[in-house]
Each structure stands twice: as C-alpha cells, then as structure tokens.
Amino acid sequence: MTPKKEDYLKIIFELGGTKDKVSNKRISISLDISPGSVTEMINKLVSENLVEHEPYTGVRLTAKGAKLAEGLVRKHRIWESFLVNELGYPLLDVDKEAEVLEHVTSSHLLNAMYDKLGRPRHCPHGGVIPDMSGHYKEDSHRLLNDAEDGETVVVDRFIDNHDLLTYLGDIQLDIGDKLKVIKHSPFEGPVTVQNLTDKQQSDISYKASHYVFIREA
C-alpha cells in the first residue's frame, strides 16, 4: 500500500470514519489536498474495499479498512510517544520521523516500546492508541469549527501536523484548554474564542479550527 493511501486511511480514522461518514470536504481540508484529488483517491479505496462511499454524504471505513487504519495509527502514535517521552524530541518534529519509522517496525519492537512507555492510551497530540488487541475507547470527533457561538468546550486533541502545531504554539493553544466560543466570522473567517484557561482571547483560523478536536466542558 502506498504512503498516500495510508494517509487517507489514517485521516478518515481520525475524523471518525470507523462509525460515521466523513465528507470529502473534511478530508480535503485535513490533508490540504484539492477536492478533485480526494475524489480520485476515494474511488481507488472503494475499489479495494477499504472504504464505502455514499454520494453527497461521505465515506466510512469498511471492516478491512478500519483494521488497516487502526494498525497504522497504533504504530505511528507509539513511535510519536517514544520519540517525545524517551528521546526528548520536540513535538513539532515527531510526525515526520514517525512516518518513516512506522514502515520498518516489527510487531515485537512495537510491543516492546509500548510496554516501555507504560502502555499509553493517547499519543502526545491526544490521539487514541489501540492496545495490543486492537481495543480502544473512541475519541471525540467534533471539530472546533462545529462548536456553537456561546458554547464552552475543552480542547481534546490535534491532528499531528507540523505547521498546525507551530501555529497553535504561537497562539498558545494547548490540549486541555477550556474555551468559550465567541463567534464564527463569515466567509470562512476565523473562530474567535476566549481561552478561559490562559485568560486571553484568540482568533483561530478557519483551517486550524478543522484540525482541533473538542469535547464538552
């Protein structure tokens, strides 16, 4: 399987595609890829029985696709956790390293790292890590952009993207921060939030608001 196909499976998993249908637009924004390219790849994944697609609704992972995605996510996130917790890598740099290492990692080595780390349930970005049997508690798949004006939410996790993490570092947004959503600016403008944890107001770009997952306060 090509790395590009793996990226699609991982992002569909990330966006809740084991249970719910994920729109092509969400995939396009998350991977920063044109809608036309997303449609082309989805057709390939459908032909390989990795996803099922319903026009104008979205895609969902098949049982085969979900199993592959869970395995890919587990390898990637255990490596991220190992690099950060054991080797002191900056969080900004781990995604690219993990992307390479996950393809050359045996199950024996992966399980050894998992044990060494104390069998973590989440990676440094807040994403779930399936255990050795493939079990995990489903994460929240609600995006910051989906929050209502006036609603108070908690930052649950981020998509592990270097540019995103740099941006979130600049505006001092962290996992666990409690936010009150002030307003969504029109025409794909920013989401204005009051960070109740840091006691500051921030404008979070439309694109970044699709990379930040939230849960109820």
C-alpha positions in Angstrom: 0.0 0.0 0.0 1.3 3.4 -0.9 2.0 6.1 1.8 -0.6 8.3 0.2 -3.3 5.7 0.7 -2.2 5.1 4.2 -2.5 8.9 4.9 -6.1 8.7 3.7 -7.0 5.8 5.9 -5.4 7.4 8.9 -7.2 10.7 8.4 -10.6 9.0 7.8 -10.0 7.1 11.1 -9.0 10.4 12.8 -12.2 12.1 11.6 -14.4 9.3 13.0 -14.8 7.2 9.9 -15.0 3.9 11.7 -18.6 4.7 12.6 -19.7 7.9 10.9 -19.5 9.1 7.3 -16.8 11.7 6.7 -17.3 14.2 3.9 -14.8 14.7 1.1 -14.6 18.3 2.1 -13.4 17.4 5.6 -10.8 15.1 4.1 -9.7 17.8 1.6 -9.2 20.4 4.4 -7.5 18.0 6.8 -4.9 16.7 4.2 -4.7 20.1 2.4 -5.5 18.4 -0.9 -7.8 19.5 -3.7 -11.4 18.1 -3.7 -10.7 16.5 -7.1 -7.7 14.6 -5.8 -9.7 13.4 -2.9 -12.5 12.1 -5.1 -10.0 10.2 -7.3 -8.3 8.6 -4.2 -11.7 7.7 -2.6 -12.6 5.8 -5.8 -9.4 3.8 -5.6 -10.1 3.0 -1.9 -13.6 1.9 -2.8 -12.3 -0.4 -5.5 -10.0 -2.0 -2.9 -12.9 -2.5 -0.4 -11.2 -0.2 2.1 -14.0 2.4 2.3 -17.6 2.6 1.3 -18.8 5.8 -0.3 -22.3 7.4 -0.5 -22.5 10.3 -2.9 -23.1 13.7 -1.2 -22.8 12.1 2.2 -19.3 10.8 2.6 -17.1 7.8 3.2 -16.8 5.3 6.0 -14.1 2.7 6.6 -15.0 -0.9 5.8 -14.0 -3.6 8.4 -10.9 -4.3 6.3 -10.1 -0.5 6.0 -10.7 0.0 9.7 -8.4 -2.8 10.7 -5.6 -1.4 8.5 -6.1 2.1 9.8 -6.0 1.0 13.4 -2.7 -0.8 12.9 -1.2 2.2 11.1 -2.4 4.7 13.7 -1.1 2.4 16.5 2.4 2.2 15.0 2.6 5.9 14.2 1.4 7.1 17.7 3.6 4.7 19.7 6.6 6.0 17.8 5.5 9.6 18.4 5.1 8.8 22.1 8.5 7.1 22.2 10.3 9.9 20.5 8.8 12.6 22.8 8.8 10.7 26.1 12.0 8.6 25.8 14.2 10.6 23.4 13.0 14.2 24.2 12.1 15.0 20.6 10.2 18.3 20.1 6.6 17.7 19.5 6.8 19.6 16.2 9.3 17.1 14.7 7.8 13.7 15.6 5.2 13.3 12.9 7.7 13.2 10.1 10.1 10.8 11.9 7.2 8.5 12.9 6.0 8.5 9.3 9.3 6.9 8.3 9.9 4.6 11.3 6.4 3.1 11.3 7.1 1.3 8.0 10.1 -0.6 9.2 8.9 -1.6 12.7 8.2 -5.2 13.6 5.3 -6.1 16.0 7.9 -7.4 18.5 9.7 -4.0 18.6 6.4 -2.1 18.7 5.1 -4.0 21.6 8.4 -3.6 23.5 8.2 0.2 23.0 4.5 0.1 24.1 5.4 -1.7 27.3 8.4 0.6 28.0 6.1 3.6 27.7 3.6 2.1 30.2 1.0 1.2 27.6 -0.3 4.7 27.0 -3.8 5.3 25.8 -3.0 8.5 23.9 -0.2 10.0 21.9 1.3 13.4 22.6 -1.2 15.1 20.3 -4.1 13.5 22.2 -5.0 10.8 19.7 -6.0 7.4 20.9 -3.6 4.4 20.8 -5.2 1.0 20.3 -3.9 -1.6 22.7 -2.2 -4.9 21.7 -5.6 -6.5 21.0 -6.7 -3.6 18.9 -9.1 -2.2 21.5 -9.5 1.5 22.3 -12.1 4.0 23.5 -13.4 6.1 20.7 -12.3 9.7 20.8 -14.4 12.8 20.3 -14.6 13.6 16.6 -16.2 17.0 17.0 -14.2 19.9 15.5 -13.8 23.3 17.0 -15.4 24.7 13.9 -18.6 22.8 14.7 -19.0 24.4 18.2 -21.8 26.9 18.6 -21.3 30.5 19.4 -21.5 30.9 23.2 -20.6 27.3 23.9 -17.9 26.4 26.3 -15.7 23.4 25.2 -12.4 21.7 26.1 -9.6 21.1 23.6 -9.3 17.3 23.3 -6.7 16.7 20.6 -5.0 17.9 17.5 -4.3 16.5 14.1 -0.5 15.9 14.1 0.6 18.5 11.5 3.9 20.4 11.8 2.5 23.7 10.5 -0.6 23.4 12.7 1.5 22.7 15.9 3.7 25.7 15.1 0.6 27.9 14.6 -1.1 26.6 17.8 2.2 27.2 19.7 2.2 30.8 18.5 -1.3 31.4 19.8 -0.7 29.3 23.0 -3.5 26.8 22.5 -2.9 23.5 24.4 -4.7 20.2 24.9 -7.0 20.6 28.0 -7.6 24.4 27.5 -11.2 25.4 28.2 -12.6 27.7 25.5 -15.7 29.8 25.2 -16.6 30.3 21.6 -17.4 33.9 20.9 -18.2 33.9 17.2 -17.6 32.3 13.8 -16.6 35.0 11.3 -18.4 34.7 7.9 -16.9 33.7 4.6 -14.5 31.1 6.2 -13.1 33.6 8.6 -11.6 32.8 12.0 -13.3 31.4 15.0 -12.9 33.8 17.9 -12.5 32.2 21.3 -11.9 33.2 24.9 -9.3 30.9 26.4 -10.6 30.5 29.9 -7.5 28.6 31.0 -5.0 31.2 29.9 -7.4 34.1 30.2 -6.8 35.5 26.7 -8.8 35.9 23.5 -7.7 34.4 20.2 -8.8 34.3 16.6 -8.3 30.7 15.3 -8.2 30.4 11.6 -10.9 28.6 9.7 -8.5 25.9 8.6 -6.9 25.4 12.0 -10.4 25.1 13.5 -10.9 21.9 11.4 -7.7 20.4 12.9 -8.6 20.9 16.6 -11.0 18.4 18.2 -13.1 19.3 21.2 -15.3 17.7 23.9 -17.9 19.1 26.2 -16.6 21.2 29.1 
